[in-house]
Amino acid sequence: MKKILLSILAIAVSVSLFAEEPTTEPSPWTMAGSAGITGSQMTLTNWAAGGDPSVAADFQFNYSVDYKKGSSLWQNRLELAYGLNRTESNGMRKTNDKIYLSSSYGQKVYDNLYVSALLKFNTQFANGYDYAVALPEGGYKQTSGFMAPAYFSGGLGVEWNPKAWLSVNASPATWKATVVTEEALQPIYGLDGTSTRHEFGGNVKIEAKGTIWGDLSGYTRLNLFSNFLDKPQNVDVDWTVRFDLKINKWLSANANFHMIYDDNISIPQPDGSAHPCLQIQEVAGIGLLVKF
């Protein structure tokens, strides 16, 4: 019995020595996200220089899911943002509001070049107001709301993905729909008597992300759209830039820049007129940031 046990042990050891170690293939999925909140607060008591006590908070959530295997490339991104500012004299006001979702799928045709399909959607969570225009009955003129406006687009074209941090998508056949569900807001976005405007044209989307230096990381996305059916020379521009500087395990400083130009959006002016303008938003702060 002892000899049988020793023989079995010897065979087991031999098999373990000569057996090939299992190989673990890298996952084709790449997932990355971050969630953070920045805030500020100021109180004044008998402050001779004057001022307005305030409290502000801004929430940001970003998540990307990418799949790359063989000839397939699938990229997805979700961005959510919401910010509020409350002052003693003005009360609560919205400062930031965004819902953005994009998904693109491609099949490789040569090296890092893919035939692709792109879908995008963006809107906001809550109502927005022009605080420079007070209404006689009280309150302020509303300029936006959930699904007012909302933008949908889908396009066919090619995607170039030469590096993990860079992608360029060119869609010469792109459909874009602008939806404004609230009738009173439709004239602001170039809609009169209808809730939806359809456009057909070309779109270019450029994305870059990665570590810039040390603990400083960045992300930028540029969208350019030309409506072939109406004033193709008036290109719509949507450019987003974000920087994150890690201070320690939990704290970080961040800065966000968002620029929009859309020939169909009329911005109210102090003289009562309204016309297309360059829209710029900047948000910066220090707060909690969790990456996952």
C-alpha positions in Angstrom: 0.0 0.0 0.0 2.9 2.3 0.9 4.5 1.6 -2.5 1.2 2.4 -4.3 0.8 5.7 -2.5 4.4 6.7 -3.3 3.9 5.8 -7.0 0.7 7.9 -7.2 2.6 10.8 -5.5 5.5 10.5 -8.0 3.1 10.6 -10.9 1.3 13.6 -9.6 4.6 15.5 -9.1 5.8 14.6 -12.6 2.5 15.8 -14.2 2.7 19.1 -12.3 6.3 19.7 -13.4 5.6 19.0 -17.0 2.2 20.5 -17.4 2.0 23.8 -19.1 0.9 26.8 -17.0 -2.5 28.1 -18.1 -2.2 31.4 -20.0 -4.4 34.3 -19.1 -5.4 36.4 -22.0 -5.8 40.2 -21.4 -9.5 41.2 -21.2 -10.8 43.0 -24.3 -12.8 45.3 -22.0 -11.4 48.6 -20.6 -13.5 50.3 -18.0 -12.7 53.6 -16.2 -14.8 56.1 -14.3 -14.7 58.9 -11.7 -17.2 60.5 -9.4 -16.6 63.7 -7.5 -18.1 66.6 -5.7 -16.7 70.1 -5.2 -18.1 72.7 -2.8 -17.6 76.1 -1.4 -19.1 78.1 1.5 -18.9 81.6 2.7 -20.5 83.4 5.6 -20.3 87.0 6.6 -21.0 88.7 9.9 -20.7 92.5 10.3 -18.3 92.4 7.3 -17.5 96.1 6.4 -16.3 95.3 2.9 -19.7 93.8 2.1 -20.5 90.6 0.2 -23.2 87.9 -0.2 -23.1 84.7 1.9 -23.2 81.7 -0.3 -22.9 78.0 -0.6 -22.2 76.0 -3.8 -21.8 72.4 -4.8 -21.0 70.7 -8.1 -21.3 67.0 -8.9 -19.5 65.2 -11.7 -19.7 61.6 -12.9 -17.8 60.2 -15.9 -17.6 56.6 -17.0 -16.3 54.9 -20.2 -16.5 51.3 -21.3 -14.4 50.2 -24.3 -14.2 46.9 -26.1 -11.3 46.1 -28.5 -10.7 42.6 -29.8 -9.8 41.3 -33.2 -11.4 43.5 -35.8 -14.0 45.0 -33.4 -13.9 48.3 -31.6 -16.8 49.4 -29.4 -16.5 52.7 -27.4 -19.0 54.0 -24.9 -19.0 57.1 -22.7 -21.4 58.6 -20.1 -21.1 62.0 -18.5 -23.4 63.5 -15.8 -23.0 66.8 -14.1 -25.1 69.0 -11.8 -24.3 72.1 -9.9 -26.1 74.5 -7.6 -25.2 77.9 -6.0 -27.2 79.5 -3.2 -26.7 83.1 -2.1 -28.6 85.1 0.5 -29.9 87.6 -2.0 -30.6 85.4 -5.0 -31.6 82.1 -3.5 -30.8 78.8 -5.2 -29.7 78.8 -8.8 -28.4 76.1 -11.2 -24.8 76.5 -12.3 -24.1 73.2 -14.2 -26.3 70.6 -15.8 -25.4 67.9 -18.3 -26.5 64.4 -19.5 -24.3 63.1 -22.3 -24.1 59.5 -23.7 -22.3 58.3 -26.8 -21.6 54.9 -28.3 -19.6 54.0 -31.4 -18.9 50.6 -33.0 -16.4 49.8 -35.7 -15.0 47.0 -37.8 -11.3 47.2 -38.8 -10.6 47.6 -42.5 -6.9 48.5 -42.3 -4.4 48.8 -39.5 -6.1 51.3 -37.0 -8.9 52.3 -39.4 -12.4 51.2 -38.8 -15.8 51.5 -40.6 -18.0 52.8 -37.8 -21.4 53.8 -36.6 -21.9 56.5 -34.0 -24.8 57.4 -31.8 -25.0 60.4 -29.4 -27.6 61.9 -27.0 -27.4 64.8 -24.7 -29.8 66.9 -22.6 -30.1 68.3 -19.1 -31.8 67.3 -15.8 -33.6 70.4 -14.7 -35.0 73.8 -15.8 -32.6 76.6 -16.6 -33.4 80.3 -16.5 -32.1 83.6 -17.8 -31.7 85.5 -14.6 -31.3 88.8 -16.5 -34.9 88.7 -17.6 -37.4 89.0 -14.7 -41.1 88.2 -15.5 -43.8 90.6 -14.4 -45.6 87.8 -12.6 -42.5 86.8 -10.7 -39.6 84.5 -11.4 -37.3 84.5 -14.5 -37.6 83.6 -18.1 -37.1 79.8 -18.6 -34.6 78.8 -21.3 -34.3 75.1 -20.9 -35.6 71.9 -19.3 -35.4 68.2 -19.4 -35.6 67.2 -23.1 -35.9 70.8 -23.9 -33.6 70.8 -25.7 -32.4 67.3 -26.3 -30.1 66.3 -29.1 -30.0 62.9 -30.9 -27.6 62.0 -33.7 -26.4 59.0 -35.6 -23.8 58.7 -38.3 -21.9 56.3 -40.5 -18.3 56.8 -41.4 -14.8 55.8 -40.3 -12.9 55.9 -37.1 -9.2 56.2 -36.7 -7.8 54.8 -33.4 -4.0 55.0 -33.6 -3.3 55.2 -29.9 -5.2 54.1 -26.7 -5.5 57.8 -25.8 -6.7 59.2 -29.2 -9.7 58.5 -31.5 -11.0 60.4 -34.5 -14.4 59.7 -35.9 -15.5 61.2 -39.3 -19.2 60.5 -40.3 -20.0 62.1 -43.6 -23.6 60.7 -43.4 -25.0 62.0 -40.1 -28.6 62.6 -39.0 -29.2 65.1 -36.2 -32.5 65.7 -34.4 -33.1 68.6 -32.0 -36.1 68.0 -29.7 -37.8 70.7 -27.6 -40.8 69.2 -25.7 -41.9 72.6 -24.1 -43.7 74.7 -26.7 -42.7 78.0 -25.0 -39.0 77.2 -25.5 -39.1 76.1 -29.1 -38.4 79.6 -30.6 -35.1 79.8 -28.7 -33.8 76.7 -30.5 -35.0 77.7 -34.0 -38.3 75.7 -33.8 -41.6 77.3 -34.5 -44.8 75.2 -34.3 -42.9 71.9 -34.1 -41.1 70.0 -31.4 -38.4 68.5 -33.6 -36.0 69.6 -36.2 -34.2 67.1 -38.4 -30.8 67.8 -40.1 -28.5 65.8 -42.3 -24.8 66.5 -42.7 -21.3 65.6 -41.7 -19.9 65.2 -38.3 -16.3 64.9 -36.9 -15.6 63.8 -33.3 -12.1 64.0 -31.8 -11.4 62.5 -28.4 -8.1 62.5 -26.4 -7.5 61.4 -22.8 -4.6 60.4 -20.6 -1.9 61.5 -18.1 -0.4 64.9 -19.0 2.3 65.0 -16.4 2.6 63.3 -13.0 -0.8 63.4 -11.2 -2.4 65.7 -13.8 -4.7 64.0 -16.2 -6.9 65.5 -19.0 -9.7 64.7 -21.4 -11.0 66.6 -24.4 -13.7 66.1 -26.9 -14.4 68.2 -30.0 -17.6 67.8 -32.1 -18.1 69.6 -35.4 -21.3 69.3 -37.4 -22.3 70.8 -40.7 -25.9 70.7 -42.0 -25.6 70.0 -45.7 -29.2 71.0 -46.3 -29.1 74.5 -44.7 -26.2 76.9 -44.4 -23.4 74.2 -44.4 -20.8 76.9 -43.9 -22.2 77.6 -40.4 -20.5 74.7 -38.5 -21.9 73.7 -35.1 -19.1 73.5 -32.5 -19.2 71.6 -29.2 -15.9 71.4 -27.3 -15.3 70.0 -23.9 -12.0 70.1 -21.9 -11.5 68.6 -18.4 -8.4 68.6 -16.2 -7.9 66.6 -12.9 -5.0 67.2 -10.5 -4.7 64.5 -7.8 -3.8 66.1 -4.4 -4.0 62.9 -2.3 -6.0 59.7 -2.2 -9.4 61.5 -1.9 -8.9 65.1 -2.8 -8.3 66.6 -6.3 -8.6 69.9 -8.1 -10.4 70.0 -11.4 -11.3 72.4 -14.1 -13.9 72.1 -16.8 -14.3 74.1 -19.9 -17.3 73.8 -22.3 -17.8 75.9 -25.5 -20.8 75.7 -27.8 -21.7 77.5 -31.0 -25.0 76.5 -32.7 -26.4 78.7 -35.4 -29.9 77.6 -34.5 -29.8 78.8 -30.9 -30.8 82.4 -30.3 -29.3 83.9 -27.1 -31.3 86.7 -25.5 -29.5 90.0 -25.3 -29.8 93.0 -22.8 -31.4 95.1 -25.6 -34.2 92.6 -26.0 -32.9 91.1 -29.2 -31.8 87.4 -29.6 -29.2 85.9 -32.0 -26.7 83.1 -32.1 -23.6 83.6 -29.9 -20.6 81.7 -28.6 -21.5 80.0 -25.4 -18.8 79.4 -22.8 -19.0 77.6 -19.4 -16.1 77.3 -16.9 -16.3 75.2 -13.7 -13.3 74.8 -11.3 -13.0 73.6 -7.8 -11.3 71.4 -5.2 -13.2 68.5 -3.7 -13.6 64.7 -3.3 -12.8 62.5 -6.3 -13.1 58.8 -6.5 -11.7 56.9 -9.6 -12.7 53.4 -10.4 
